[in-house]
Amino acid sequence: MTWKVEIDPQQCMASGSCAAIAPDLFVLDGEHARPLKERIGEDERALDAADVCPAVAITIRDGADVVGPRP
């Protein structure tokens, strides 16, 4: 199964928390973070990054279902 990783550039404040948690999944790119790949295998660190994002800019989807950030 694969997840789709999205970062909303309007919300992202480039805190770097996602890249610190999962540097192989996220990178800071100028004023915003971005996922290194749009689709990834299920990875708990992606959910952790979405959970700790101070701007709530990261969304992880499994098909049509949002799996991250977790409530």
Buried (B, 14 or more C-beta within 10 A) or exposed (E): EEBBBBBEBEBBEBBEBBBEBBEEBBBBBEEBBBBBEEEBEEBEBBBBBBBBBEBEBBBBBEEEEBBBBEE
